[in-house]
Amino acid sequence: MVRPLNQALLVLTGVLLGGRNAVTALSPSEWRQQSIYQVFTDRFARTDLSTTVPCEPSDGVYCGGTWQGLISKLDYIKGMGFTAVWISPVVEQIEGNSQDGSSYHGYWAKDIWALNPAFGTEDDLVQLASEIHSRGMYFMVDVVTNHMGYMGCRDCVDYSGLNPFNSASYYHSPCEINYNDQNSIETCWEGDDIVSLPDLRTEDDDVRSVWNDWITQLVSKYSIDGLRVDSGKHVETSFWSGFSAAAGVYMVGEVFDGDPAYVTAYQQYFDGVMDYPSYYWVVNAFKSASGSIGDLVSGLGTMRGTAKDLSLYGSFLENHDVERFPSLTQDKALTKNAIAFTMLKDGIPIIYQGQEQFYAGGGTPHQREALWSSGYSTTSEFYTWITKLNQIRAQAIAKDANYLGYNAYPIYSDTHTIAMRKGFDGSQVIGVFTNVGASSSAKVTLTSSATGFGAGLALVEVMSCTAYTTDSNGSLDITLGDGLPAVLFPKSALAESNICSG
């Protein structure tokens, strides 16, 4: 396939600058330490920083968020303790609106060699990367290799308007996906007859070559540190080794499935995967007092037994494809338990914009609200809650270089409560979580053999800054008042930190 001259020059530039990735890009082991904030670019911040421009998610159209707007609000993200920023796909999208809305989300590509002008210019994206890095944070970009986008029926696609895959020969024949057939998942088309997503022949050498050239250039030009890969299970697995080598950075794949055996197998091809199995167990456990703690305990055991390396998984409670947790319950105690659980278990914590403001949109597109309507409060209840969780995780990592390699596991459970341990003696975090809700409380006795705490040990429940001391046997009785979780940490390990220092 012939590329324009400027693109060929960029290939050379990528080769010359490729050393930047080898030298400065974070290794997977370094990504374990990070905490990621997911930005949905069109709905995060406008260039004019207006907080009054209306944005109705159900309309499914562009609302005006830009990379310049994001730059202006990076300190809002850093203030919560996040060390990495993941943004929506950046390439030019198909134009127009349909019953499914427009391409404001970034997953309906028209031209992979151009940027989405709705979000900004090349200079804007370069500046965004620079501003993220200047704050000591890392830059992650969402990419889509499975398909392009087309507004119209599957059987009437005009491929000539797509670049560079501009003829039917680059695509599989249109067909509807049978999710019980892996070949169909990989070769048939996502979308529908309103918006079709032409499925690329990613098994072909010429298609792979273009994608590999493209990702090398994208990563180099925009100083990208990591990739979130969309539709990971819809591309044949042999594609990913070449693409990963061409990218040269950490990749976390989206394998949208709740089956742990199915999902964990994909870590052979990605550094990490989005932890969808745990997502479903956590939601079901904490959405109400009748939620299944038992299924959560059992599921976590399954993941520990099958996953290659859980520390590289993306741990999340919400994203742009699933309903927001508060749409299932308005009980803030339940939400605090669910957020704390996902941020303190194994994996790289990911918070989707709006969680820190208790947004409650339901399924797509209602969970894609404009963040500016919140006024970017840095004193709101969940902004400060998430900040504290990032702080205690960072402190545990700082106190023990091996903390992240310790597989979290349940040390206690009953029908309403689960206690988790992560970390070695002296820097272990003991999280106690419950689904009884804000109008109730739960009582738990934790033994020394479970927690690793010695006799007469001074502890701090860091979310409320409450002091505790274990008894002469190293045991501890704790009450989860108002249905809130407890996060226990040895007091001595908080020295030289500002956590609960007041």
Residue pairs with C-beta under 8 A, 6 or more apart in sequence:
1 164
1 206
1 209
1 210
3 11
3 113
3 164
3 210
3 213
4 113
7 113
7 213
7 217
10 217
10 221
11 213
11 216
11 217
13 217
13 220
13 221
14 213
14 216
14 217
14 219
14 220
14 221
15 216
17 220
18 216
18 220
18 248
20 220
20 223
21 219
21 220
21 248
21 249
22 248
25 225
25 248
25 249
25 250
26 34
26 138
26 225
26 226
26 249
26 250
27 250
28 250
28 271
28 272
28 312
31 84
31 226
31 250
31 271
31 272
31 312
31 348
32 311
32 312
32 348
32 404
33 83
33 397
33 404
34 83
34 84
34 138
34 348
35 81
35 82
35 83
35 84
35 343
35 348
35 349
35 351
35 390
35 393
35 394
36 82
36 83
36 84
36 85
36 86
36 140
36 314
36 348
36 349
36 350
36 351
37 77
37 80
37 82
37 84
37 85
37 86
37 350
37 351
37 353
38 86
38 316
38 319
38 320
38 350
38 351
38 352
38 353
39 70
39 77
39 85
39 86
39 87
39 88
39 353
40 65
40 88
40 105
40 320
40 352
40 353
40 368
41 65
41 66
41 67
41 70
41 87
41 88
41 106
41 119
42 62
42 63
42 64
42 65
42 88
42 104
42 105
42 106
42 118
42 119
43 55
43 63
43 65
43 104
43 353
43 368
43 369
43 370
43 371
44 65
44 69
44 70
44 73
44 353
44 371
44 372
45 65
45 66
45 69
45 70
45 72
45 73
45 371
45 372
45 376
46 53
46 64
46 65
46 66
46 69
46 372
47 64
47 66
47 68
47 69
47 72
48 69
49 69
49 72
49 73
49 372
50 372
51 372
51 373
51 375
51 376
53 63
53 64
53 370
53 372
55 63
55 64
55 369
55 370
55 372
55 373
57 361
57 365
57 366
57 367
57 368
57 369
58 365
58 366
59 101
60 97
60 100
60 101
60 102
60 104
60 365
61 97
61 101
61 102
61 104
62 102
62 104
62 118
63 104
63 370
65 119
65 370
66 118
66 119
66 120
66 124
67 87
67 119
67 120
67 124
67 125
67 127
67 128
68 120
68 124
68 127
70 85
70 87
70 128
71 124
71 127
71 128
71 131
73 376
74 85
74 131
74 132
74 135
74 137
75 135
76 376
76 378
77 85
77 137
78 135
78 136
78 137
79 378
79 387
80 351
80 356
80 383
80 386
80 387
80 390
81 386
81 387
81 390
81 391
81 394
82 137
82 351
82 390
83 136
83 137
83 138
84 137
84 138
84 139
84 140
84 225
84 226
85 132
85 137
85 138
85 139
85 140
86 140
86 141
86 142
86 226
86 228
86 350
87 128
87 139
87 140
87 141
87 142
88 105
88 106
88 119
88 142
88 320
89 105
89 106
89 107
89 109
89 116
89 141
89 142
89 143
89 144
89 230
90 106
90 115
90 116
90 119
90 125
90 141
90 218
90 222
91 106
91 109
91 110
91 111
91 112
91 113
91 114
91 115
91 116
92 109
92 110
92 111
92 112
92 114
92 115
92 116
92 117
93 102
93 103
93 106
93 108
93 109
93 110
93 116
93 118
93 149
94 103
94 108
94 109
94 110
94 149
94 150
94 151
95 102
95 103
95 110
95 151
96 102
96 151
98 151
98 194
98 195
99 194
100 192
100 194
100 195
101 365
103 149
104 118
105 320
105 368
106 116
106 142
106 144
107 144
107 149
107 197
107 230
108 148
108 149
108 150
108 151
108 195
108 197
109 144
109 147
109 148
109 149
109 162
110 148
110 149
110 161
110 162
110 163
111 162
111 163
112 163
112 164
112 210
112 214
113 163
113 164
113 214
114 163
115 121
115 122
115 125
119 125
120 128
122 221
125 222
126 221
126 222
126 223
128 139
129 139
129 222
129 223
129 224
130 223
132 138
132 139
133 139
133 223
138 225
138 226
139 222
139 223
139 224
139 225
139 226
140 224
140 225
140 226
140 227
140 228
141 218
141 222
141 224
141 226
141 227
141 228
142 227
142 228
142 229
142 230
143 215
143 218
143 227
143 228
143 229
143 230
144 230
144 231
145 200
145 202
145 211
145 229
145 230
145 231
145 235
145 239
145 243
146 190
146 197
146 199
146 200
146 202
146 230
146 231
146 234
146 235
147 189
147 190
147 191
147 197
147 198
147 199
147 200
147 231
147 234
148 162
148 165
148 197
148 198
148 200
149 191
149 195
149 196
149 197
149 198
150 157
150 158
150 162
150 195
150 196
150 197
150 198
151 194
151 195
151 196
152 193
152 194
152 195
152 196
153 193
153 196
154 174
154 189
154 191
154 193
154 196
154 198
155 174
157 168
157 174
157 196
157 198
159 165
159 166
159 167
159 168
159 170
159 171
159 198
160 166
160 167
162 198
164 210
165 171
165 198
165 200
165 207
165 210
169 201
170 200
170 201
170 204
170 206
170 207
171 198
171 199
171 200
171 201
172 187
172 188
172 189
172 199
172 200
172 201
174 188
174 189
174 196
174 198
175 184
175 187
175 188
175 189
176 188
176 189
177 184
177 185
177 188
177 189
177 190
178 184
178 185
178 188
179 185
185 233
185 234
186 233
186 234
186 235
186 236
187 199
188 199
189 196
189 197
189 198
189 199
190 197
190 199
190 231
190 234
191 197
199 234
200 207
201 207
202 208
202 211
202 235
202 236
202 239
203 236
203 238
203 239
208 239
208 242
208 243
211 239
211 243
211 246
212 242
212 243
212 245
212 246
213 246
215 227
215 243
215 246
215 247
216 246
216 247
216 248
218 224
219 227
219 247
219 248
219 249
224 249
225 249
225 250
226 249
226 250
226 251
226 252
227 247
227 249
227 250
227 251
227 252
228 251
228 252
228 254
228 274
228 314
229 251
229 252
229 253
229 254
229 270
230 254
231 254
231 256
232 240
232 253
232 254
232 255
232 266
232 269
232 270
232 273
233 254
233 255
233 256
233 257
233 262
233 266
237 266
237 268
237 269
240 251
240 253
240 269
240 270
241 269
244 251
244 269
244 270
244 271
250 271
250 272
250 312
251 270
251 271
251 272
252 270
252 271
252 272
252 273
252 274
252 312
252 313
252 314
252 348
253 266
253 269
253 270
253 272
253 273
253 274
254 273
254 274
255 262
255 263
255 266
255 273
255 274
255 276
256 274
256 276
256 321
257 263
257 276
257 277
258 276
258 277
258 279
258 280
259 277
260 277
260 299
260 302
260 303
260 306
260 307
261 306
263 273
263 275
263 276
263 277
264 273
264 277
264 303
264 306
264 307
264 308
266 273
267 273
267 307
267 308
267 309
267 312
268 308
271 312
272 309
272 312
272 313
272 314
272 347
272 348
273 313
273 314
274 313
274 314
274 316
274 319
275 303
275 310
275 313
275 314
275 315
275 316
275 347
277 299
277 302
277 303
278 299
278 300
278 303
278 313
278 315
278 342
278 345
278 347
279 316
279 317
279 322
279 342
281 292
281 295
281 296
281 299
281 300
282 296
282 317
282 338
282 341
282 342
283 317
283 325
283 328
283 338
284 291
284 292
284 295
284 296
285 291
285 292
285 293
285 295
285 296
285 418
285 435
286 325
286 334
286 335
286 337
286 338
286 341
286 433
286 435
287 325
287 328
287 329
287 334
287 338
287 435
288 328
288 329
288 334
288 435
288 437
289 416
289 435
289 436
289 437
289 440
291 435
293 413
293 414
293 415
293 416
293 417
293 418
293 435
294 413
294 415
296 418
297 410
297 413
297 418
300 345
300 408
300 409
300 410
301 409
301 410
303 310
304 310
304 407
304 409
307 313
310 346
310 347
310 407
311 346
311 347
311 348
311 404
311 405
312 347
312 348
313 346
313 347
313 348
314 347
314 348
314 350
315 342
315 343
315 345
315 346
315 347
315 348
315 349
315 350
316 342
316 349
316 350
316 351
316 352
317 325
317 338
317 339
317 342
317 351
317 352
317 355
318 324
318 325
318 351
318 352
318 354
318 355
318 367
319 350
319 352
320 352
320 364
320 367
320 368
321 364
322 363
322 367
323 361
323 362
323 363
323 366
323 367
324 354
324 355
324 359
324 360
324 361
324 362
324 367
325 335
325 338
325 339
325 355
326 335
326 358
326 359
326 360
327 360
327 361
327 362
327 363
327 366
327 367
329 335
330 360
331 437
331 438
331 483
332 358
332 381
332 438
333 437
333 438
333 482
333 483
333 484
334 435
334 437
334 438
334 483
335 358
335 382
336 382
336 385
336 484
336 485
337 433
337 434
337 435
337 483
337 484
337 485
339 351
339 355
339 382
339 385
339 386
339 389
340 385
340 389
340 431
340 433
340 463
340 485
340 487
341 420
341 431
341 433
341 485
342 349
343 349
343 351
343 386
343 389
343 390
343 393
344 389
344 392
344 393
344 408
344 420
344 422
344 429
344 431
344 487
345 408
345 420
345 422
346 407
346 408
346 422
349 389
349 390
349 393
351 386
353 371
354 361
354 367
354 369
354 371
354 374
355 382
355 386
356 380
356 382
356 383
356 385
356 386
357 371
357 374
357 377
357 380
357 382
357 383
358 380
358 381
358 382
359 367
359 369
359 374
361 367
361 368
361 369
374 380
377 383
385 463
388 462
388 463
388 499
389 463
389 487
391 462
391 497
391 498
391 499
392 429
392 462
392 487
392 489
392 499
393 429
395 489
395 493
395 494
395 497
395 499
396 403
396 422
396 423
396 427
396 428
396 429
396 489
396 493
397 403
397 404
399 426
399 427
399 493
400 423
400 424
400 426
400 427
402 424
403 422
403 423
403 424
403 427
406 422
406 423
406 424
406 428
407 422
408 420
408 421
408 422
409 420
409 421
410 418
410 419
410 420
411 419
411 420
411 421
411 430
411 446
411 450
411 451
412 418
412 419
412 432
412 444
412 446
412 450
413 419
414 444
416 434
416 435
416 436
416 442
417 432
417 433
417 434
417 435
417 436
417 442
417 444
417 480
418 432
418 433
418 434
419 430
419 431
419 432
419 433
419 444
419 446
419 450
420 430
420 431
420 432
420 433
421 428
421 429
421 430
421 450
421 451
421 452
422 428
422 429
422 431
423 429
424 452
425 452
426 490
426 492
426 493
427 490
427 493
428 451
428 452
428 453
428 489
428 490
429 487
429 488
429 489
430 446
430 451
430 453
430 486
430 487
430 488
430 489
431 485
431 486
431 487
431 488
432 444
432 446
432 478
432 480
432 485
432 486
432 487
432 488
433 485
434 442
434 480
434 483
434 485
435 483
436 442
436 480
436 483
437 483
438 482
438 483
438 484
439 482
439 483
440 483
441 479
441 480
441 481
441 482
441 483
442 479
442 480
442 483
443 477
443 478
443 479
443 480
444 477
444 478
444 479
444 480
445 475
445 476
445 477
445 478
446 453
446 475
446 476
446 477
446 478
447 473
447 474
447 475
448 454
448 455
448 470
448 473
448 474
448 475
451 474
451 476
451 488
453 459
453 470
453 474
453 476
453 490
454 470
454 474
455 470
455 471
455 472
455 473
455 474
456 469
456 470
456 471
456 472
457 469
457 470
457 474
457 490
458 467
458 468
458 469
458 490
458 491
458 492
459 467
459 468
459 469
459 470
459 476
459 488
459 489
459 490
459 491
460 466
460 467
460 468
460 488
460 489
460 490
460 491
460 494
460 499
460 500
461 467
461 468
461 478
461 486
461 487
461 488
462 487
462 488
462 489
462 494
462 499
462 500
463 484
463 485
463 486
463 487
464 484
464 486
465 500
465 502
467 491
468 476
468 478
468 488
470 476
476 488
478 486
478 488
480 486
494 500
494 501
